[in-house]
Every structure is written in structure tokens, then in C-alpha cells.
Amino acid sequence: QVQLVESGGGLVQPGGSLRLSCAASGIIFRLHDMGWYRQAPGKQRELVAAITSGGSTNYADSVKGRFTISRDNAKNTVYLQMNTLKPEDTAVYYCNAKRFRSLYWGQGTQVTVSS
């Protein structure tokens, strides 16, 4: 059974930082491309950052220079370091794992940026 479990969300003031984690089980983690997506109320889910099995990364323009995605294959975990957070970063953040036609999602973790 595949499980992706996100953690690390919460309430933070503008300009603050959070680190999200996504722990995977039930998959050969090192072979999967991993991604972080977010969905704000009334908006579509959007890609935030992704990292391939080989370690290549890409980011949404809105988070470039502020967010960093990384992975630890020994821990079956992908991370999203979020710095200089803005109110518009408020959303539910989801991780996913992808390999060929297989795609798995976590349940999400809420990030709220507010003073």
C-alpha cells in the first residue's frame, strides 16, 4: 500500500519560514519523481516544485529564489524549504510521486501565512 504523508505545515507570519516533509512508503522511492503542489481556496491545484529521480529540479516562477525542494533517498522523504513566505503562499500543500503511469498523492498539509 502506497502512502505519502506530509507534515510541517502551520501558521507563520509573512517573511517567515517553514519546512515541509513528505515521507513515502510502499514505493521504490529513489526511482520516483517527486513533486509539491498547492491548492488555495477557489483555485486550481498548481505545481510548486518538482525533483526528478536523478535530482533535477524545477520551480514555479512565483516561488523561485524562495523555495527549495530536496530529497533524501535513504529516508524516503522529500522536503520543501519555504522562506520569505507571503500571504499568497497560503494553501494546502500536497506531495506526489510519479513513475511512468503511476501517480500517487498525499493528503496534504495546510500552510497559512498571516499576521
Contacts in CASP RR format, 6 or more apart in sequence:
PFRMAT RR
TARGET T0000
AUTHOR 0000-0000-0000
METHOD contacts of the structure
MODEL  1
QVQLVESGGGLVQPGGSLRLSCAASGIIFRLHDMGWYRQAPGKQRELVAA
ITSGGSTNYADSVKGRFTISRDNAKNTVYLQMNTLKPEDTAVYYCNAKRF
RSLYWGQGTQVTVSS
1 25 0 8 1.000
1 26 0 8 1.000
2 24 0 8 1.000
2 25 0 8 1.000
2 26 0 8 1.000
2 27 0 8 1.000
2 97 0 8 1.000
2 104 0 8 1.000
3 23 0 8 1.000
3 24 0 8 1.000
3 25 0 8 1.000
3 26 0 8 1.000
3 106 0 8 1.000
4 22 0 8 1.000
4 23 0 8 1.000
4 24 0 8 1.000
4 95 0 8 1.000
4 96 0 8 1.000
4 97 0 8 1.000
4 104 0 8 1.000
4 105 0 8 1.000
4 106 0 8 1.000
4 107 0 8 1.000
5 22 0 8 1.000
5 23 0 8 1.000
5 24 0 8 1.000
5 25 0 8 1.000
5 106 0 8 1.000
5 107 0 8 1.000
6 20 0 8 1.000
6 21 0 8 1.000
6 22 0 8 1.000
6 93 0 8 1.000
6 94 0 8 1.000
6 95 0 8 1.000
6 106 0 8 1.000
6 107 0 8 1.000
6 108 0 8 1.000
6 109 0 8 1.000
7 20 0 8 1.000
7 21 0 8 1.000
7 22 0 8 1.000
7 23 0 8 1.000
7 109 0 8 1.000
8 18 0 8 1.000
8 19 0 8 1.000
8 20 0 8 1.000
8 21 0 8 1.000
8 109 0 8 1.000
9 18 0 8 1.000
9 20 0 8 1.000
9 93 0 8 1.000
9 109 0 8 1.000
9 110 0 8 1.000
9 111 0 8 1.000
10 18 0 8 1.000
10 109 0 8 1.000
10 110 0 8 1.000
10 111 0 8 1.000
10 112 0 8 1.000
11 112 0 8 1.000
11 114 0 8 1.000
12 18 0 8 1.000
12 85 0 8 1.000
12 111 0 8 1.000
12 112 0 8 1.000
12 113 0 8 1.000
13 113 0 8 1.000
13 114 0 8 1.000
13 115 0 8 1.000
14 85 0 8 1.000
14 86 0 8 1.000
14 87 0 8 1.000
14 113 0 8 1.000
14 114 0 8 1.000
14 115 0 8 1.000
15 83 0 8 1.000
15 84 0 8 1.000
15 85 0 8 1.000
15 86 0 8 1.000
15 113 0 8 1.000
16 83 0 8 1.000
16 84 0 8 1.000
16 85 0 8 1.000
16 113 0 8 1.000
17 81 0 8 1.000
17 82 0 8 1.000
17 83 0 8 1.000
17 84 0 8 1.000
17 85 0 8 1.000
18 82 0 8 1.000
18 85 0 8 1.000
18 111 0 8 1.000
19 79 0 8 1.000
19 80 0 8 1.000
19 81 0 8 1.000
19 82 0 8 1.000
20 36 0 8 1.000
20 79 0 8 1.000
20 80 0 8 1.000
20 82 0 8 1.000
20 93 0 8 1.000
20 95 0 8 1.000
20 109 0 8 1.000
20 111 0 8 1.000
21 77 0 8 1.000
21 78 0 8 1.000
21 79 0 8 1.000
22 34 0 8 1.000
22 36 0 8 1.000
22 77 0 8 1.000
22 78 0 8 1.000
22 79 0 8 1.000
22 80 0 8 1.000
22 95 0 8 1.000
22 106 0 8 1.000
23 75 0 8 1.000
23 76 0 8 1.000
23 77 0 8 1.000
24 32 0 8 1.000
24 34 0 8 1.000
24 76 0 8 1.000
24 77 0 8 1.000
24 78 0 8 1.000
24 97 0 8 1.000
25 76 0 8 1.000
27 97 0 8 1.000
27 99 0 8 1.000
27 104 0 8 1.000
29 73 0 8 1.000
29 76 0 8 1.000
29 97 0 8 1.000
30 53 0 8 1.000
30 73 0 8 1.000
31 53 0 8 1.000
31 99 0 8 1.000
32 53 0 8 1.000
32 97 0 8 1.000
32 98 0 8 1.000
32 99 0 8 1.000
33 50 0 8 1.000
33 51 0 8 1.000
33 52 0 8 1.000
33 53 0 8 1.000
33 97 0 8 1.000
33 98 0 8 1.000
33 99 0 8 1.000
34 50 0 8 1.000
34 51 0 8 1.000
34 69 0 8 1.000
34 71 0 8 1.000
34 78 0 8 1.000
34 95 0 8 1.000
34 96 0 8 1.000
34 97 0 8 1.000
34 98 0 8 1.000
35 47 0 8 1.000
35 48 0 8 1.000
35 49 0 8 1.000
35 50 0 8 1.000
35 51 0 8 1.000
35 69 0 8 1.000
35 78 0 8 1.000
35 95 0 8 1.000
35 96 0 8 1.000
35 97 0 8 1.000
35 98 0 8 1.000
36 47 0 8 1.000
36 48 0 8 1.000
36 49 0 8 1.000
36 50 0 8 1.000
36 69 0 8 1.000
36 78 0 8 1.000
36 80 0 8 1.000
36 93 0 8 1.000
36 94 0 8 1.000
36 95 0 8 1.000
37 45 0 8 1.000
37 46 0 8 1.000
37 47 0 8 1.000
37 48 0 8 1.000
37 93 0 8 1.000
37 94 0 8 1.000
37 95 0 8 1.000
37 96 0 8 1.000
38 45 0 8 1.000
38 46 0 8 1.000
38 48 0 8 1.000
38 89 0 8 1.000
38 91 0 8 1.000
38 92 0 8 1.000
38 93 0 8 1.000
38 94 0 8 1.000
38 111 0 8 1.000
39 45 0 8 1.000
39 46 0 8 1.000
39 91 0 8 1.000
39 92 0 8 1.000
39 94 0 8 1.000
40 88 0 8 1.000
40 90 0 8 1.000
40 91 0 8 1.000
40 92 0 8 1.000
43 91 0 8 1.000
45 94 0 8 1.000
46 60 0 8 1.000
47 60 0 8 1.000
48 59 0 8 1.000
48 60 0 8 1.000
48 63 0 8 1.000
48 67 0 8 1.000
48 80 0 8 1.000
48 93 0 8 1.000
49 57 0 8 1.000
49 58 0 8 1.000
49 59 0 8 1.000
49 60 0 8 1.000
49 63 0 8 1.000
49 67 0 8 1.000
49 68 0 8 1.000
49 69 0 8 1.000
49 80 0 8 1.000
50 57 0 8 1.000
50 58 0 8 1.000
50 69 0 8 1.000
51 57 0 8 1.000
51 69 0 8 1.000
51 70 0 8 1.000
51 71 0 8 1.000
51 78 0 8 1.000
53 99 0 8 1.000
55 71 0 8 1.000
57 69 0 8 1.000
59 65 0 8 1.000
59 67 0 8 1.000
59 69 0 8 1.000
62 88 0 8 1.000
63 82 0 8 1.000
63 89 0 8 1.000
66 82 0 8 1.000
66 83 0 8 1.000
66 84 0 8 1.000
66 85 0 8 1.000
67 80 0 8 1.000
67 81 0 8 1.000
67 82 0 8 1.000
67 83 0 8 1.000
68 80 0 8 1.000
68 81 0 8 1.000
68 83 0 8 1.000
69 78 0 8 1.000
69 79 0 8 1.000
69 80 0 8 1.000
69 81 0 8 1.000
70 78 0 8 1.000
70 79 0 8 1.000
70 81 0 8 1.000
71 77 0 8 1.000
71 78 0 8 1.000
71 79 0 8 1.000
72 78 0 8 1.000
72 79 0 8 1.000
78 95 0 8 1.000
80 93 0 8 1.000
80 95 0 8 1.000
82 89 0 8 1.000
82 111 0 8 1.000
85 111 0 8 1.000
85 113 0 8 1.000
86 113 0 8 1.000
87 113 0 8 1.000
87 114 0 8 1.000
88 113 0 8 1.000
89 111 0 8 1.000
89 113 0 8 1.000
90 111 0 8 1.000
90 112 0 8 1.000
90 113 0 8 1.000
90 114 0 8 1.000
91 110 0 8 1.000
91 111 0 8 1.000
92 108 0 8 1.000
92 109 0 8 1.000
92 110 0 8 1.000
92 111 0 8 1.000
93 108 0 8 1.000
93 109 0 8 1.000
93 110 0 8 1.000
93 111 0 8 1.000
94 105 0 8 1.000
94 106 0 8 1.000
94 107 0 8 1.000
94 108 0 8 1.000
95 105 0 8 1.000
95 106 0 8 1.000
95 108 0 8 1.000
96 103 0 8 1.000
96 104 0 8 1.000
96 105 0 8 1.000
96 106 0 8 1.000
97 103 0 8 1.000
97 104 0 8 1.000
98 104 0 8 1.000
END
